[in-house]
C-alpha cells in the first residue's frame, strides 16, 4: 500500500493505492494521526486506486472521521471502485 498526502486549499487529500489490510494499516494510521495532530478538519480520501480494504483499514478511517468531527470538520471518500464499495 502507498499513501500520498497533499493539501489543496483547506482540504487534506489522502491518496491510497493498493491493499489496505492488517499488514499495512499502521502506515495509514500514522498518517491519519499526523492529520489529527495538526487538527485538520477537511479530509478527502481518494480511493481511485484502492484494490482492497479490510475491517482493520475501515477502523482507521472511521476513527479519523470521528476525530475530524471534533474540529467541526468532515471526511469524504471519493472514487471508490465497485469491488471495494
Secondary structure, 3 states (H helix, E strand, C coil): CEEEEEEECCEEEEEEEEEECCCCHHHHHHHHHHHHHCCCCEEEEEEEEEEEECHHHHHHHHHHHHHHHCCCCEEEEECCCCCCC
